[in-house]
């Protein structure tokens, strides 16, 4: 990844990038060559990610992440893009917090994540709450994609089948019908480092073993 005039907080063994008004671009490329190091498939996996912090004066700021990817070639499902799910109680900003592991896969996709901090715009107007320095958050995540017919196991018996539950119910799905959408509202800067969100899932509610509502938390220092 790289950005113009990028700055870091440097520690002894790690460094943390400091957000500024410049976008951060990340490009990843993976290639498989049949026969090379016993490779069985010819394919290319290319993805790009753009992160930008957008400042909105008194309304706070938004961290915006736009990502897209495409896989060229015929591959089994483990080599498809298996979208980042989260089944823990931690709030993960670039994962889908109410998506099950292996629930969705794609060979082409686009996603948008917006995490907005009001930075006290609401709470600072409430006298007793103002002293706590709590921060208000809203979050929206959208993911849309699909799998080409050549990569669908149902169209080719030689391809590895999508996972199923013990009773035979499908556990992995594609995203052609509609996007996966979830959102949350939360309070941050609790004890200066704690954030807790109520997360709501809006689509694909008929998939097995999913929840449409959850509570997630994370440690995050606000300045």
C-alpha positions as CSV (number, residue, x, y, z in Angstrom):
1,X,0.0,0.0,0.0
2,X,1.0,3.6,-0.5
3,X,-0.2,7.2,-0.1
4,X,1.1,10.7,-0.8
5,X,2.8,12.3,2.2
6,X,2.1,9.2,4.3
7,X,3.0,9.5,8.0
8,X,3.4,6.9,10.7
9,X,3.5,6.5,14.5
10,X,6.7,4.6,14.9
11,X,7.3,2.2,17.8
12,X,10.3,-0.2,18.3
13,X,8.8,-3.2,16.5
14,X,5.8,-1.8,14.6
15,X,4.4,1.4,13.1
16,X,0.8,2.7,12.7
17,X,-0.2,4.8,9.7
18,X,-1.7,8.1,10.6
19,X,-4.8,9.0,8.5
20,X,-4.7,12.3,6.6
21,X,-6.6,13.8,3.6
22,X,-4.7,11.7,1.0
23,X,-6.1,8.4,-0.2
24,X,-4.2,5.1,0.3
25,X,-4.0,2.7,-2.6
26,X,-3.4,-1.0,-2.2
27,X,-3.1,-3.4,-5.2
28,X,-2.6,-7.1,-4.9
29,X,-1.9,-9.6,-7.7
30,X,-1.7,-13.4,-7.5
31,X,-1.1,-15.8,-10.4
32,X,-1.2,-19.5,-10.7
33,X,0.6,-21.4,-13.5
34,X,-0.3,-25.0,-14.2
35,X,2.7,-27.2,-13.8
36,X,4.8,-24.7,-12.0
37,X,5.7,-26.1,-8.5
38,X,3.0,-28.7,-9.1
39,X,0.4,-26.0,-9.7
40,X,-2.9,-27.4,-11.1
41,X,-4.6,-24.2,-12.4
42,X,-3.9,-21.2,-14.6
43,X,-5.5,-18.1,-13.1
44,X,-4.9,-14.5,-12.1
45,X,-6.3,-12.9,-9.1
46,X,-6.2,-9.0,-9.0
47,X,-7.7,-6.8,-6.4
48,X,-7.5,-3.0,-5.6
49,X,-8.4,-1.2,-2.4
50,X,-8.7,2.6,-1.9
51,X,-8.9,4.1,1.6
52,X,-9.6,7.7,2.3
53,X,-10.5,9.7,5.4
54,X,-13.1,12.4,4.5
55,X,-13.3,15.4,6.9
56,X,-16.7,17.0,7.3
57,X,-15.9,20.0,9.6
58,X,-18.3,20.0,12.6
59,X,-20.0,16.7,11.4
60,X,-16.8,14.7,12.1
61,X,-15.1,12.5,9.5
62,X,-15.7,9.3,7.5
63,X,-13.3,6.5,6.8
64,X,-14.2,5.3,3.3
65,X,-12.9,2.0,1.8
66,X,-13.7,1.0,-1.8
67,X,-12.5,-2.3,-3.0
68,X,-12.9,-4.5,-6.1
69,X,-11.4,-7.7,-7.5
70,X,-11.6,-10.1,-10.3
71,X,-10.3,-13.7,-10.8
72,X,-9.4,-14.7,-14.4
73,X,-9.5,-18.4,-15.2
74,X,-11.3,-21.5,-14.1
75,X,-10.7,-22.4,-10.4
76,X,-12.3,-24.4,-7.6
77,X,-14.0,-22.5,-4.8
78,X,-11.0,-22.4,-2.4
79,X,-9.3,-20.2,-5.0
80,X,-12.2,-17.8,-5.3
81,X,-12.6,-14.7,-3.2
82,X,-14.0,-15.9,0.0
83,X,-15.3,-12.8,1.6
84,X,-14.1,-11.6,5.0
85,X,-16.6,-12.8,7.7
86,X,-16.5,-12.4,11.4
87,X,-18.2,-14.7,13.9
88,X,-16.5,-13.3,17.0
89,X,-17.7,-10.6,19.3
90,X,-15.0,-8.2,18.2
91,X,-15.9,-5.3,15.9
92,X,-13.9,-5.6,12.7
93,X,-14.1,-2.6,10.5
94,X,-13.1,-4.2,7.2
95,X,-14.9,-7.6,7.8
96,X,-18.6,-8.4,7.7
97,X,-19.6,-8.8,11.3
98,X,-22.8,-10.7,10.8
99,X,-21.6,-12.9,8.0
100,X,-20.7,-16.5,8.6
101,X,-17.3,-18.0,7.6
102,X,-17.4,-19.3,4.0
103,X,-20.9,-17.9,3.6
104,X,-20.2,-15.9,0.4
105,X,-17.7,-16.4,-2.5
106,X,-17.1,-14.5,-5.8
107,X,-14.8,-14.4,-8.8
108,X,-15.7,-10.8,-9.3
109,X,-16.8,-8.3,-6.7
110,X,-17.0,-4.7,-5.5
111,X,-17.5,-3.4,-1.9
112,X,-18.0,-0.2,-0.1
113,X,-17.4,0.4,3.6
114,X,-18.2,3.8,5.3
115,X,-17.4,4.3,9.0
116,X,-18.4,7.7,10.2
117,X,-17.5,9.3,13.5
118,X,-19.5,12.4,14.5
119,X,-16.7,13.3,16.8
120,X,-19.0,14.6,19.5
121,X,-21.4,16.6,17.2
122,X,-24.4,15.1,19.0
123,X,-23.1,14.2,22.5
124,X,-21.4,17.5,23.0
125,X,-24.8,19.2,23.0
126,X,-26.0,17.1,26.0
127,X,-24.5,18.6,29.2
128,X,-24.0,15.5,31.3
129,X,-22.8,13.3,28.4
130,X,-20.5,16.0,27.1
131,X,-18.1,15.4,30.1
132,X,-17.7,11.8,29.1
133,X,-16.2,12.7,25.7
134,X,-18.1,9.8,24.2
135,X,-18.1,9.7,20.3
136,X,-21.0,8.7,18.1
137,X,-20.4,6.2,15.1
138,X,-22.5,4.9,12.2
139,X,-21.2,2.3,9.8
140,X,-22.4,0.9,6.5
141,X,-21.0,-2.0,4.5
142,X,-22.2,-3.2,1.0
143,X,-20.8,-6.1,-1.0
144,X,-21.8,-7.2,-4.5
145,X,-20.4,-9.8,-6.7
146,X,-20.9,-13.1,-8.5
147,X,-19.4,-16.3,-9.8
148,X,-19.2,-17.0,-13.6
149,X,-20.9,-20.1,-14.9
150,X,-17.5,-21.8,-15.5
151,X,-16.6,-21.6,-11.8
152,X,-20.0,-22.9,-10.5
153,X,-19.6,-26.5,-9.2
154,X,-23.2,-27.2,-10.4
155,X,-22.1,-26.7,-14.0
156,X,-19.0,-28.9,-13.8
157,X,-18.8,-32.2,-11.8
158,X,-15.0,-32.0,-11.8
159,X,-15.0,-28.8,-9.7
160,X,-14.9,-29.0,-5.9
161,X,-18.4,-28.6,-4.5
162,X,-19.4,-25.7,-2.3
163,X,-19.4,-26.6,1.5
164,X,-22.6,-27.8,3.1
165,X,-23.8,-28.4,6.6
166,X,-24.1,-31.9,8.1
167,X,-27.7,-32.1,7.0
168,X,-26.8,-31.2,3.4
169,X,-28.0,-27.6,3.6
170,X,-25.8,-25.3,1.5
171,X,-23.3,-23.3,3.6
172,X,-21.8,-21.2,0.7
173,X,-23.6,-18.8,-1.6
174,X,-23.0,-16.3,-4.4
175,X,-24.1,-12.7,-4.6
176,X,-25.8,-12.4,-8.0
177,X,-29.3,-11.7,-6.6
178,X,-28.6,-8.7,-4.5
179,X,-25.8,-7.1,-2.4
180,X,-24.9,-8.2,1.1
181,X,-25.6,-5.2,3.4
182,X,-25.1,-4.6,7.0
183,X,-24.9,-1.4,9.2
184,X,-24.3,-0.4,12.8
185,X,-24.6,2.4,15.3
186,X,-22.1,2.7,18.1
187,X,-20.5,4.7,20.9
188,X,-16.8,5.1,21.1
189,X,-14.1,6.6,23.4
190,X,-15.6,4.8,26.4
191,X,-12.9,5.0,29.0
192,X,-10.9,6.6,26.2
193,X,-10.3,3.4,24.3
194,X,-13.5,1.2,24.0
195,X,-16.1,1.2,21.3
196,X,-19.3,-0.9,21.2
197,X,-21.7,-1.2,18.2
198,X,-25.2,-2.6,17.6
199,X,-24.9,-4.3,14.2
200,X,-27.9,-5.0,11.9
201,X,-27.8,-7.3,8.9
202,X,-30.3,-6.3,6.1
203,X,-30.0,-8.9,3.4
204,X,-29.8,-12.7,2.9
205,X,-31.7,-13.2,6.1
206,X,-33.1,-16.6,4.9
207,X,-29.6,-18.2,4.8
208,X,-29.2,-20.9,7.5
209,X,-27.7,-20.1,10.9
210,X,-27.5,-16.4,10.5
211,X,-28.4,-13.6,12.9
212,X,-29.8,-10.3,11.8
213,X,-28.7,-8.4,14.9
214,X,-25.6,-8.5,17.1
215,X,-23.4,-6.5,19.5
216,X,-19.7,-6.1,18.7
217,X,-16.9,-4.2,20.5
218,X,-13.3,-3.2,19.9
219,X,-10.5,-1.2,21.4
220,X,-9.9,2.1,19.6
221,X,-8.2,5.2,20.8
222,X,-9.8,8.5,19.7
223,X,-7.9,11.7,19.8
